[in-house]
Structure formats: structure tokens, C-alpha cells
Amino acid sequence: FGDIDKKKTKIGIKRAAKLTGIADFVKSLPLGFKNPLDKEFAGGVEPSKGLWQRVALARILYRDAQILILDEPTSNVDPESEEQIFADVLRVAKKKMVILVSHRFSTVRKADKILVLEKGLAVEYGSHKELMRQNGRYKELFSIQAQSYQ
């Protein structure tokens, strides 16, 4: 969970917002960082699914956890935003462990190590290059996804 008792600082909050691309969104809100993110509250707004994912990432980065578990963190953002978010996350998380659950090979292939699960079992493990050389399930799924982009 990171440091849940961490004293909130404006600098830290703004840094996390900038890293995840939500700073401009926050600036556009009438109450800025204090604006409710739910229409059930007075003056609240309902962010898009993609913005919600970025808000969640900002919260994770702000807490400064040593282990980040990200489950499909960019499933609702466009490919360009996905690239930018992961570049930012990887830059900030250099000395952290990131466990990424994803079906998008464009993201997965950047991992140092990849664990391929099938029916709840680990069937392959290695880097993208190693798994592609194995000609196994990873390569098969990667190729199927790559064909859809051609």
C-alpha cells in the first residue's frame, strides 16, 4: 500500500498528477485537487474511465510503495496515452518492483520478465526475446495480437 500515513504535500500530489497526465484535468476543475470526483457530491464531476485509471495511478505513485501491482492499468486509454503513462511509470519505478497484469503485448513486452499464465498455471517465464525464441504460447498470442494491427 505504500506509506498510507504519508503527510500530504502539494508538491508530491502535483508531481503524481503530472506524471500520470491528469494535471490539466485537475486544473480545469472548479476546486482543483479538492474537487469531488463523483456526481453524488455537490459540485462533483464524473471522470471518464481512462481518467479514473490515471487518478488511480497517481494515487499509487504518490504513496511511494516499493511494490506496484497494476491490473490492466491502461485498458481504457488510447495507445498514445498508454505509451506515455508507461514511460512515466517505468521512469518513476526504476528501483521498485512492478507486477503488471495485462493482455496488451505492446505493454507486456517492455517488462524485464514475463510470466505467462494459462488456466491459472504458469506455463512460460522469461523476457520478451526469450519467450519469442521458445515458440510457445507467448509467441502464439503475441503473433495473434500483432496481426490485428496489420
The 8 nearest C-alpha neighbors of each residue, nearest first, counted from 0:
[[1, 64, 2, 3, 62, 59, 66, 67],
 [64, 2, 0, 62, 63, 3, 65, 59],
 [1, 3, 5, 62, 4, 63, 0, 64],
 [4, 2, 5, 1, 62, 0, 6, 64],
 [5, 3, 2, 6, 7, 1, 62, 0],
 [6, 4, 2, 3, 7, 62, 1, 8],
 [7, 5, 4, 8, 3, 2, 11, 62],
 [6, 8, 5, 9, 12, 11, 4, 10],
 [9, 7, 11, 10, 12, 6, 13, 5],
 [8, 10, 12, 11, 13, 7, 14, 32],
 [9, 11, 13, 8, 12, 14, 15, 7],
 [12, 10, 14, 8, 13, 9, 15, 61],
 [11, 13, 9, 15, 14, 10, 8, 16],
 [12, 14, 16, 10, 15, 11, 9, 17],
 [15, 13, 11, 17, 16, 12, 10, 18],
 [16, 14, 57, 18, 12, 17, 13, 61],
 [17, 15, 22, 13, 21, 19, 14, 18],
 [16, 18, 22, 14, 20, 15, 19, 13],
 [19, 17, 15, 16, 20, 87, 14, 57],
 [18, 20, 16, 17, 53, 21, 84, 57],
 [19, 21, 17, 18, 22, 16, 53, 23],
 [20, 22, 16, 24, 23, 19, 17, 25],
 [21, 23, 16, 17, 25, 24, 20, 26],
 [24, 22, 26, 25, 21, 27, 20, 17],
 [23, 25, 21, 27, 22, 26, 28, 20],
 [24, 26, 31, 22, 28, 27, 23, 32],
 [27, 25, 23, 31, 24, 28, 22, 29],
 [28, 26, 24, 25, 23, 29, 31, 30],
 [27, 29, 31, 25, 26, 30, 34, 24],
 [28, 30, 31, 27, 34, 26, 42, 25],
 [31, 29, 34, 33, 28, 32, 35, 26],
 [30, 32, 28, 25, 26, 33, 34, 29],
 [33, 31, 34, 25, 30, 28, 26, 35],
 [32, 34, 30, 31, 35, 29, 28, 25],
 [33, 35, 30, 31, 32, 43, 36, 28],
 [36, 34, 43, 37, 33, 40, 44, 42],
 [37, 35, 44, 43, 45, 34, 46, 38],
 [36, 38, 43, 45, 44, 39, 35, 40],
 [37, 39, 43, 44, 40, 45, 36, 41],
 [38, 40, 37, 43, 41, 44, 42, 36],
 [41, 39, 43, 38, 37, 42, 35, 36],
 [42, 40, 43, 39, 38, 35, 37, 44],
 [43, 41, 40, 44, 35, 38, 34, 29],
 [44, 42, 38, 35, 37, 40, 36, 41],
 [43, 45, 38, 36, 37, 46, 35, 42],
 [44, 46, 37, 36, 38, 47, 43, 35],
 [47, 45, 50, 51, 44, 48, 36, 49],
 [46, 48, 50, 49, 51, 45, 52, 75],
 [49, 47, 51, 50, 75, 52, 46, 76],
 [48, 50, 75, 76, 52, 47, 51, 53],
 [49, 51, 53, 47, 52, 48, 46, 54],
 [50, 52, 54, 48, 53, 49, 46, 55],
 [53, 51, 55, 49, 50, 54, 72, 56],
 [52, 54, 50, 56, 55, 51, 19, 57],
 [55, 53, 51, 57, 56, 52, 50, 58],
 [54, 56, 52, 58, 53, 57, 51, 59],
 [57, 55, 53, 59, 58, 54, 60, 52],
 [58, 56, 15, 54, 60, 55, 59, 16],
 [57, 59, 61, 55, 56, 60, 54, 62],
 [60, 58, 56, 62, 57, 61, 55, 63],
 [61, 59, 57, 63, 62, 58, 15, 56],
 [60, 62, 58, 63, 59, 15, 57, 12],
 [61, 63, 1, 2, 59, 60, 64, 58],
 [64, 62, 60, 61, 1, 65, 2, 59],
 [1, 65, 63, 66, 62, 0, 67, 2],
 [64, 66, 95, 96, 63, 67, 1, 94],
 [65, 67, 96, 64, 95, 97, 68, 98],
 [68, 66, 97, 98, 96, 69, 64, 65],
 [69, 67, 98, 97, 99, 70, 66, 100],
 [68, 70, 99, 72, 100, 98, 67, 71],
 [69, 71, 100, 72, 99, 101, 68, 98],
 [70, 72, 101, 74, 73, 100, 69, 99],
 [73, 71, 70, 69, 74, 52, 56, 101],
 [72, 74, 76, 75, 71, 81, 52, 49],
 [73, 75, 71, 76, 72, 49, 77, 52],
 [76, 74, 49, 73, 48, 77, 52, 72],
 [77, 75, 49, 73, 74, 80, 81, 78],
 [76, 78, 80, 79, 81, 75, 73, 74],
 [79, 77, 81, 80, 82, 76, 83, 73],
 [80, 78, 82, 81, 77, 83, 76, 84],
 [81, 79, 83, 77, 82, 78, 84, 76],
 [80, 82, 78, 84, 79, 83, 73, 76],
 [83, 81, 79, 85, 80, 84, 86, 78],
 [82, 84, 80, 86, 81, 85, 87, 79],
 [85, 83, 87, 81, 86, 82, 19, 80],
 [86, 84, 88, 87, 82, 83, 89, 81],
 [85, 87, 83, 89, 84, 88, 82, 90],
 [86, 88, 90, 84, 85, 89, 18, 83],
 [89, 87, 85, 91, 90, 86, 92, 84],
 [90, 88, 92, 86, 91, 87, 85, 93],
 [89, 91, 87, 88, 92, 93, 86, 85],
 [92, 90, 88, 89, 93, 87, 60, 94],
 [91, 93, 95, 89, 94, 90, 88, 96],
 [92, 94, 95, 90, 91, 89, 96, 88],
 [95, 93, 92, 96, 65, 91, 90, 89],
 [96, 94, 65, 92, 93, 66, 97, 67],
 [95, 97, 66, 67, 65, 98, 94, 92],
 [98, 96, 67, 66, 68, 99, 95, 92],
 [99, 97, 68, 67, 69, 96, 100, 66],
 [98, 100, 69, 70, 68, 97, 101, 71],
 [99, 101, 70, 71, 69, 98, 102, 68],
 [102, 100, 71, 103, 99, 70, 107, 106],
 [101, 103, 104, 100, 71, 107, 106, 105],
 [104, 102, 105, 101, 106, 107, 144, 71],
 [103, 105, 107, 106, 108, 102, 141, 144],
 [106, 104, 103, 107, 108, 109, 82, 145],
 [105, 107, 104, 108, 103, 109, 101, 110],
 [106, 108, 104, 109, 110, 105, 103, 101],
 [107, 109, 127, 110, 106, 104, 105, 126],
 [110, 108, 107, 106, 111, 105, 127, 104],
 [111, 109, 112, 108, 107, 113, 126, 127],
 [110, 112, 126, 109, 113, 127, 125, 108],
 [113, 111, 126, 125, 110, 114, 124, 127],
 [112, 114, 125, 124, 126, 115, 110, 111],
 [113, 115, 124, 123, 116, 121, 112, 125],
 [116, 114, 123, 121, 122, 124, 113, 117],
 [117, 115, 121, 120, 122, 119, 114, 118],
 [116, 118, 120, 119, 121, 122, 115, 136],
 [117, 119, 120, 116, 121, 122, 115, 136],
 [120, 118, 117, 116, 121, 122, 115, 114],
 [121, 119, 116, 117, 118, 122, 115, 123],
 [120, 122, 116, 115, 123, 117, 114, 119],
 [121, 123, 115, 116, 120, 117, 124, 114],
 [124, 122, 115, 121, 114, 125, 116, 130],
 [125, 123, 114, 113, 115, 112, 122, 130],
 [126, 124, 112, 113, 129, 130, 127, 114],
 [125, 127, 112, 129, 128, 113, 111, 130],
 [126, 128, 130, 108, 129, 131, 125, 113],
 [129, 127, 131, 126, 130, 132, 125, 108],
 [130, 128, 126, 132, 131, 127, 125, 133],
 [129, 131, 133, 127, 132, 128, 125, 126],
 [130, 132, 138, 128, 133, 129, 134, 127],
 [133, 131, 129, 130, 134, 128, 138, 135],
 [132, 134, 130, 135, 131, 129, 138, 137],
 [135, 133, 132, 138, 131, 130, 136, 139],
 [136, 134, 133, 138, 137, 139, 130, 131],
 [135, 137, 139, 138, 140, 134, 123, 115],
 [138, 136, 140, 139, 135, 141, 130, 115],
 [139, 137, 131, 141, 136, 134, 140, 135],
 [138, 140, 136, 142, 137, 141, 135, 143],
 [141, 139, 143, 137, 142, 138, 136, 144],
 [140, 142, 138, 144, 143, 139, 137, 145],
 [143, 141, 145, 139, 140, 144, 138, 146],
 [144, 142, 140, 146, 141, 145, 139, 147],
 [143, 145, 141, 147, 146, 142, 140, 148],
 [144, 146, 142, 147, 148, 143, 141, 149],
 [147, 145, 149, 143, 148, 144, 142, 141],
 [146, 148, 144, 145, 149, 143, 142, 141],
 [149, 147, 146, 145, 144, 143, 142, 105],
 [148, 146, 147, 145, 144, 143, 142, 141]]
